[in-house]
């Protein structure tokens, strides 16, 4: 049995009650056939999907996640799908940082009348995941995903990052800030906002990784080698974690101070 | 609640599930899952016998959670919830597992993998069921008004029926005048009534009715809200400069009825259709209404553009229309020759069948053809291979009339999208359930009737319209409707009062209030629609959604992954 040929991807689908779940039902009523790879969790709105759910699915070894909602402008709750869109953008960045191929997550739209479209999306996504191989098995090496233990560490850091208040605030208020401006009524430049969000997410991810690594005393150099960065790029984050009272210097070995999380 | 005791009822749905999944294997499997105290298969779980089994299971096995694996919660959840309630179980301790619409029907060639998928879905459902909590439904008021879309015979009948019960009706018609297809029809079968007099009476009654407001040249442009409280925007009048309609009107209604009808298929490029010597039945109706000069010989061809790969359905009304018009022509001039070339004659019931016999008695010639050798039309000559005689016949004629099917409105999908209801590939709207809820959509508070649903004749359209009006009246006359208690709940101990939830809520259903312990978010349950945007964004996991809690969703994810890790 060769890995790829026998590989049946296990895909989790979050489908909103009003549009995409109805579209999936319509595919059934119309007998449109699609691969038996997707398992559906019904939610009221794609906006209900907490990024943590998606990271949980990947850390439990599922190969792909589809979030399907109402088409833009058609959300049963007016704007829920826009929140889903903003969250998925951050999630994809985090998956990239965690070295999980971001293509393993898709957000798309299916209306109640689009049974055919639902079937086609599942078919295409299945093909895509088949090409990527299992997230948690023999196929991973080929697409550059790390071995399981490291993957779990990275996903745990991603989870911490997405749970951080600052990231949640920026993601949650993105729409409003771009449309209505900041608290002083000043319109926010989209590019500037995106770049602030990007760097915040990247910083939070890195600091979360450092914290998770430093469950025993580590020098900045050791931490840097674990996360594959230069020590001078890691140092400011260690200092910042120290200032936030999350990490502390616990000793000195030779010339190197050793840090551990609190 | 005590230790969870889950009962699982797996439906065969006749052959719909059992024909494609190994149901006995599913039952064996589900018995091995933690907390499953009882499992059984049913032929039809939604039938009386099946539901009696659920009640029996709850009582005899002391079940405190029920899982039904069958069709879709969108149509059958209310039924099974009420069954649970009947046995004294809180309806929110019921969990639905969709193994038909999203499994057996879509993996018909993959029994083994589909059975495996169904096992995963069952495991996920049981895991969620264990964590379900009893909830109380929330009641909201119903706006005592209806929106009826389409003012043909079905729409007018619904509007009058609701208005006569005392409810306010907004009747929206996109054409310049109301009346629909019947305006172009001559006489009605089987009574022979004048179609225009018939529809004119309804039009006038609707216009005069104090409870009905008619909008012509108007289209629905936006719909939001929920059962009992829909907000509708209607655009009326010619578009002005920026492409927007002349004026926009907004109103609130409790229910919506779709009665947008259908259109006659124009057989362009078929049998030399030219609208003059080769015409459709619809065009013949108009000629007959005007009073056409007498005809010596006429050939009608049935099933033109119907019951073929592109349009596999039977349009139901064309056989009787042909019989009716053949008789009218014979009545006008008994010497006229009328030939009806058919594949199968559909003249249901006693009255229609007797009209068909009368047409035969009057000398109308019915000739069966097969779709493999269809008739050919050449100038004033139709050649048909008579299946019964076993030979080709050549028929000279003055006029060829093509019986073409009714087809769905070309833009039905647009309206479907506004209402978030399904429409099939032929442009006809799809009901919630073909037998159990034929006039309802799966979305609560939206109904359908007439040819928007399927080609229907006048009798059927009127009957469906009365039915839809009756269904809608249940909501309107009760004045209140129960909605699911899927609302946000704030854990004040975790809430830091940041106010992000207040920012993201479209419905102003979660607000910050001063409490003894500082500013905390609080839910206004009656305003909360249950989307969960606040819960999914809360920086401190302080918000949960009732009936869709984080724990329940995590349990589903973990249950799915169980065999993966």
Interface residues (C-beta under 8 A of the other chain):
Chain A: X8 X10 X12 X17 X18 X19 X21 X22 X23 X24 X25 X26 X27 X28 X29 X30 X31 X32 X33 X34 X35 X36 X39 X40 X41 X42 X43 X44 X45 X47 X48 X49 X50 X51 X52 X53 X56 X57 X60 X61 X62 X70 X71 X74 X76 X77 X78 X79 X80 X83 X87 X111 X112 X113 X115 X116 X119 X136 X163 X164 X165 X168 X169 X171 X172 X173 X176
Chain B: X72 X73 X74 X98 X100 X101 X102 X103 X105 X106 X107 X108 X109 X110 X113 X114 X116 X117 X120 X121 X124 X224 X413 X416 X417 X420 X421 X422 X423 X424 X425 X430 X442 X443 X486 X498 X500 X503 X504 X506 X529 X530 X531 X532 X533 X535 X536 X537 X538 X539 X540 X541 X545 X548 X550 X553 X554 X556 X557 X558 X560 X561 X564 X565
